[in-house]
Amino acid sequence: MCCLGVVHTPVQSTHRTLPPFCVHRSSQQPTWYSDKYHWDTWNVVDTFPDKNDVIPWYFGEGSSPGVTDDGKFHFNPSLHAKAEESLWRLWLCIELITLNPPFISGTPHPMKFNYLLLSAVWDSERGAKSLADDAKGHVLEYLGFLNWWSSLVSAWDNSLQHWMVNYIESFRLCDLNKRGVFIDLHWQWRVLNIGHLLTENVPVYYFWQDDMDNYPCFT
């Protein structure tokens, strides 16, 4: 028999409280993640206002695509400049990180978004909305990667320009809720620094099995 557990913070809750964890060396290196556990865990799920108290375009519900005189659909023109700037600036940060140590060449990382698609036209409204969703998804993935990198790698900002560091820090990523990770608690509690994940507001999901009551580290 088992039940699903989730821990959102490192404090006592209605769920079982996991024991304190020491900092494992593996969680401090850029090779910590794998194809099954990587920056996607850190993707932000909160909405938050910008300096003008406006919800950023990539968190909004979206707006109707623009329509040309001949009935074609395209990315909403009022969001075009904002979307292009966000995607461009975030990608410059990621590109510089992945081209310099300690990031290991050949290690998986987010891919560049094709900015030209923001100017494309579509025969259907569905095509334009699909593009908008893809653009938003890229921004959230970029934020997740930068959140993961800045939280787990010491001297993460060494390879970045000053404006890039300020730009990343302006998102206040450490204060926002993340998507979280589903783990095999029995096998992974020694490998993952769960305490650090909770401190960074990364939810940890797991199945609790009755035989785990026999393990002192879980009680």
C-alpha positions as CSV (number, residue, x, y, z in Angstrom):
1,M,0.0,0.0,0.0
2,C,1.3,3.5,-0.8
3,C,0.1,7.1,-0.9
4,L,1.3,10.2,-2.7
5,G,3.2,12.7,-0.6
6,V,4.3,16.2,-1.5
7,V,6.6,18.6,0.4
8,H,6.5,22.2,-0.5
9,T,8.5,23.8,2.3
10,P,11.2,22.5,4.7
11,V,8.9,23.1,7.7
12,Q,6.4,20.9,9.5
13,S,3.3,20.3,7.5
14,T,0.4,17.9,7.2
15,H,2.7,15.6,5.2
16,R,5.6,13.6,6.5
17,T,8.6,15.8,7.3
18,L,11.7,14.6,5.6
19,P,15.0,14.6,7.6
20,P,17.6,17.3,7.2
21,F,20.0,16.7,4.3
22,C,23.6,17.6,4.1
23,V,24.9,19.2,0.9
24,H,26.0,16.6,-1.5
25,R,28.8,17.3,-3.9
26,S,26.7,16.0,-6.8
27,S,24.1,18.7,-6.3
28,Q,26.6,21.5,-6.7
29,Q,27.9,20.6,-10.1
30,P,26.4,21.5,-13.5
31,T,26.2,17.7,-14.4
32,W,23.7,17.2,-11.6
33,Y,20.7,16.9,-13.9
34,S,19.9,14.3,-16.4
35,D,17.4,13.9,-19.2
36,K,14.8,12.9,-16.7
37,Y,15.7,15.5,-14.0
38,H,16.9,18.8,-15.2
39,W,15.9,22.5,-15.3
40,D,12.3,21.6,-16.2
41,T,11.9,20.9,-12.5
42,W,12.6,24.6,-11.8
43,N,10.2,26.1,-14.3
44,V,8.3,28.9,-12.7
45,V,4.5,28.4,-12.3
46,D,3.7,31.7,-10.6
47,T,2.5,34.8,-12.2
48,F,4.3,38.0,-11.1
49,P,4.0,41.7,-12.0
50,D,6.7,43.6,-13.7
51,K,7.9,47.0,-12.5
52,N,4.7,48.6,-13.8
53,D,2.5,46.0,-12.0
54,V,1.6,44.3,-15.3
55,I,1.5,40.5,-15.6
56,P,4.2,39.6,-18.1
57,W,3.0,38.4,-21.5
58,Y,4.3,34.9,-21.0
59,F,2.1,34.4,-17.9
60,G,-1.0,36.0,-19.2
61,E,-4.0,34.2,-20.7
62,G,-3.0,35.5,-24.0
63,S,-4.9,37.7,-26.5
64,S,-6.4,37.2,-29.9
65,P,-3.9,36.9,-32.8
66,G,-3.7,39.8,-35.3
67,V,-5.5,39.4,-38.6
68,T,-4.2,40.8,-41.9
69,D,-6.4,42.4,-44.6
70,D,-6.5,39.1,-46.5
71,G,-7.6,37.1,-43.5
72,K,-4.3,35.7,-42.4
73,F,-3.4,35.3,-38.7
74,H,-0.2,36.3,-37.0
75,F,1.3,36.8,-33.6
76,N,-0.4,39.6,-31.7
77,P,1.3,42.8,-32.8
78,S,0.9,44.5,-29.4
79,L,3.1,41.7,-27.8
80,H,5.6,41.3,-30.7
81,A,8.2,43.7,-29.3
82,K,7.9,42.4,-25.8
83,A,8.1,38.8,-26.8
84,E,11.1,39.3,-29.1
85,E,13.0,41.3,-26.4
86,S,12.3,38.7,-23.7
87,L,13.3,35.8,-25.9
88,W,16.4,37.6,-27.2
89,R,17.7,38.8,-23.8
90,L,17.1,35.5,-22.0
91,W,18.7,33.5,-24.8
92,L,21.9,35.7,-24.7
93,C,22.2,34.8,-21.0
94,I,21.8,31.1,-21.7
95,E,24.1,31.2,-24.7
96,L,26.9,32.8,-22.7
97,I,26.5,30.3,-19.9
98,T,26.6,27.2,-22.2
99,L,29.7,28.4,-24.1
100,N,31.8,28.9,-21.0
101,P,33.0,26.8,-18.0
102,P,31.8,25.4,-15.7
103,F,29.1,24.4,-18.2
104,I,30.2,21.2,-19.9
105,S,30.2,21.2,-23.7
106,G,27.7,18.8,-25.1
107,T,25.5,18.8,-22.0
108,P,21.7,19.3,-22.7
109,H,20.4,22.8,-22.6
110,P,17.4,24.8,-23.9
111,M,17.3,25.5,-27.6
112,K,17.2,28.9,-29.3
113,F,13.7,30.1,-30.4
114,N,13.4,31.2,-34.0
115,Y,12.5,34.9,-33.7
116,L,11.4,35.0,-37.4
117,L,8.3,32.9,-36.5
118,L,7.0,36.0,-34.6
119,S,6.6,37.7,-38.0
120,A,5.1,34.6,-39.8
121,V,1.5,34.5,-41.0
122,W,-0.9,31.5,-40.7
123,D,-3.9,30.4,-42.5
124,S,-5.8,29.6,-39.2
125,E,-6.2,31.2,-35.9
126,R,-5.1,27.9,-34.3
127,G,-1.7,28.2,-36.0
128,A,-1.1,31.7,-34.6
129,K,-2.2,30.6,-31.1
130,S,0.1,27.6,-31.3
131,L,3.0,29.9,-32.0
132,A,2.1,32.1,-29.1
133,D,2.1,29.0,-26.8
134,D,5.4,27.9,-28.1
135,A,7.0,31.4,-27.5
136,K,5.6,31.4,-23.9
137,G,6.9,27.9,-23.4
138,H,10.4,28.9,-24.5
139,V,10.5,31.8,-22.1
140,L,9.4,29.7,-19.1
141,E,12.0,27.1,-20.1
142,Y,14.7,29.7,-20.2
143,L,13.6,31.0,-16.8
144,G,13.7,27.5,-15.4
145,F,17.2,26.9,-16.8
146,L,18.5,30.2,-15.4
147,N,16.8,29.5,-12.0
148,W,18.4,26.0,-11.9
149,W,21.8,27.3,-12.9
150,S,21.9,30.3,-10.5
151,S,20.6,28.2,-7.6
152,L,22.9,25.3,-7.9
153,V,26.2,26.4,-9.4
154,S,28.7,28.5,-7.4
155,A,30.0,31.6,-9.2
156,W,27.2,31.1,-11.7
157,D,27.5,34.7,-12.9
158,N,31.2,34.7,-13.7
159,S,30.7,34.3,-17.4
160,L,27.9,36.8,-17.7
161,Q,27.9,40.5,-18.4
162,H,26.8,42.9,-15.6
163,W,23.4,43.7,-17.3
164,M,22.7,40.0,-17.7
165,V,23.1,39.3,-13.9
166,N,20.8,42.3,-13.1
167,Y,18.3,41.1,-15.6
168,I,18.2,37.5,-14.2
169,E,18.0,38.8,-10.7
170,S,15.1,41.1,-11.6
171,F,12.8,38.0,-12.0
172,R,13.2,37.1,-8.3
173,L,13.1,33.5,-9.3
174,C,14.0,32.1,-5.9
175,D,10.8,33.5,-4.4
176,L,8.5,31.9,-6.9
177,N,6.9,28.5,-7.0
178,K,8.3,25.9,-9.3
179,R,6.9,22.9,-11.2
180,G,8.6,20.4,-8.9
181,V,10.0,16.9,-9.3
182,F,8.6,13.5,-8.8
183,I,11.2,11.2,-7.2
184,D,11.7,7.6,-6.0
185,L,12.3,8.6,-2.4
186,H,13.7,5.2,-1.5
187,W,16.5,5.5,-4.1
188,Q,17.1,9.2,-4.6
189,W,17.1,10.7,-1.1
190,R,20.8,10.2,-0.8
191,V,21.5,11.7,-4.3
192,L,19.3,14.8,-4.4
193,N,19.7,17.6,-2.0
194,I,16.0,17.7,-1.1
195,G,16.5,20.3,1.6
196,H,17.9,22.7,-1.0
197,L,15.0,22.1,-3.4
198,L,12.5,22.9,-0.7
199,T,14.4,26.1,0.3
200,E,14.1,27.2,-3.4
201,N,10.3,26.5,-3.4
202,V,10.7,23.5,-5.6
203,P,8.0,20.9,-4.6
204,V,9.1,17.3,-4.1
205,Y,6.5,14.7,-4.9
206,Y,6.9,11.0,-3.9
207,F,5.0,7.8,-3.2
208,W,5.1,6.8,0.5
209,Q,5.0,3.0,1.0
210,D,4.3,1.3,4.3
211,D,7.6,-0.4,4.5
212,M,9.4,3.0,4.6
213,D,8.2,3.3,8.2
214,N,11.1,0.8,8.9
215,Y,13.7,3.3,7.7
216,P,14.8,5.7,10.5
217,C,15.8,8.3,8.0
218,F,12.2,8.8,6.9
219,T,10.5,8.8,10.3
